[in-house]
């Protein structure tokens, strides 16, 4: 152990080193006890004093520890007489590059999982296409969260949707397709939105929401009907079933609500 130093050399206390490195004093004591990082000096009172070379070694130790190497392997790597500083740097660069690639893959997987759960739809992209075709069921997810994220209805919708399997979504989509075909036929027959047939279809629409997502009151349903007309994206969705369907459905929803709440 070196006990003298040149005039330009500075040593550091264990507390200072712990602060520099973001480790505990206890960790440094442990590294000393097992011979992994033995301070180059001791003060006259026997206190540990660390040189700049000791700090360099600590940096190497902490790097390998961050990568998950056990302490005995770290010691073997650092004390290998055949290794030089450049070899350590090359090895660290290789390890860091490999870790970055793994982390990037993990981040991509987490991002995919976050996207898959925007509306609680826990399906792979292939399964989503199988169920919904080229329609994106999460197209309005962010806006829905902004509008209703703090409501009980939104929370209930998220809770239910998170439990649905691919078969559940298929059954739901089949109900939507069946309803849209029958509503199209209703309009083709020139049924007025205030007639019983249209109001019954509006009630079925409301019950579909209640059954699959949340308790949709007549008041909430009327609000949705207004949105189907005022929001161009929702209007385009319903009008893709039949031109003018959004307006017709809005009127049928209003009439149905009046029928049940009067």
C-alpha angles and dihedrals in degrees: 000000000000114000101175130057137189123262093258096048121101126200127202134216122241090251092053092049091049088054093047094049100036094238132118126262087238090059091053091049089052092050088052093048093053093043095246095119113011112180113245093227145027125208120237086263091054097254119148117258121190125209127210088260089055089053090052090053091048090053089054091048094050092047093055091043089054088055090053101256114153116240095252091056091047090054092049091050095048096042095047103125091207093059123088129192092263091054090053091050092050091049092048091050091052092048093047092049091051091047093049089054091050092047091049090053090047091049091050090050092050091047090052090049091050091050091047090055100046089107096015090263102148098188134122117246089255092052092047091054090047091054103033104022112207093339113104109224090198096050092114098030097111093046091046090053091049092049101040106009093119097047128101090233092058092047091049091048091052092047094051096042092052090062097050121110127210089265090053091053090047091054090048092049091048089055091051092049092048092048093048092050092051092046089050089053090048091055092044087057089054093242109171117238089239093055124103094251093055093042090051089053090049090051090050088052090053092047090051089058091046092049098047108027123008143329102288109199121202088254092053090044091055089051089053091049090055090050092051087063103034097045109070093208094054090042090054091050094054095037089054086068089053130337110262094018094120092058093043092049092047090055092046091050090051092049092046092051090051090049093055100037102041 
